[in-house]
Amino acid sequence: MLKFVPAHNTDSKLILKYIRDLAISENFPFPISVSLSDIETNLLGKDAAAKAVIFYLDEKPCGFAVYYFTFSTTTGKRGLHLDDLYVEPKCQGRGIGKKALAYLAQIAREQDCARFEWWALKTNDSAIKFYLNVGAQKLDEISVFRLNQPQIEKLLEDNKPTRATHA
């Protein structure tokens, strides 16, 4: 039996393990700096920036997903962004990934999301094949851009913004 359970503070160590396992499995090309404290505060805390769900197969954890909501000015609606999806290797090939996507799609529907999106590393051929197999579109017309902490600091140093307050 497969269950999807929203994560709680007691799941923080498991989530950290899954994040590290996922990074190894996909040969993630960037440093992994997440800490247990980060997960407890920013994922499972009172003002969490995202949500997590743990997958259970026969009452044993077998994977997880992390997601958050976005907003699109062109649709005027929320979107659901899947940040991570991981199924333990010993549990793969049983349809858990597809059912996890369907679980998240149900959340997107309930929240009236115009989109359900995620990213995949260009080198992660198995994930790309899986996502295309479930009907996802690969978007070629957009590129992802990123500023990491040093670039954020440089941008701020060079441009010294002034914060306006609303009256």
C-alpha positions, 0 to 999 in steps of 0.5 A: 500500500502506498501513502503520501503524508505531509512531512513533519519536524520528525522527518527532518533527518530523513529529508536530509538523507533523501536530499543527499541521496538524490544529489548523488543519484543524479550527479548534482553538479553543485555543492550541497550545503543544506543543513538539518537546521535549514530543513527544520526552519525553511521547510518544516518550520512555522514560516516554511518557504516550501512543503514536503511530502514523504512517500510510504510503501507498506508503512516504510518511507520510500521517497519524498517530494518538495514543492512550493507555490509560484505566481504567474503574471501572464495567467494571473494564477498560482503555479506549483513548482516541484523542487525535488522528487526522489524514490529510493532505488529499491522502490523504483519501477513500481509506479511510485513516481507517477503516483507522486506526480498525480498526488502533486497534480491533485494539489495543483488542481485544488489550489487552482494552479495554472501550471505544475512545473519542475526542472531537470538536469540536462544530463539526467536522461532517465528523469527526462525520459520519465517526465516526457512519458507522463506527458510533460512538455520540455520547454526550450523557449526559456532559460533558467538564470541564477545568482548565488550568494556571492553574486547577490552580494556583488549586485547589491554592492554595485547597485545599493538599492533603497527600500521604499516603504508603502504609506 
